[in-house]
């Protein structure tokens, strides 16, 4: 996580690894409040030691009226 540049994009979930990724991880969220963007992905145990991503990345963008 120390190398994170602050960029939020759908392919930037590479920071989800040990120790952030642990046997109890079920949800990963990346947000950029300044741009009104939220990305979320679901994780679950699939037989591996650590959870694996089991959902597509959901992207939500705020609509400014």
Secondary structure, DSSP 8 states (H G I E B T S, - for coil): -TT--S---TT--TT--TTTS-TT--EEEEEETTTTEEEEEEEE-SSSSS-EE-S--EEEE----
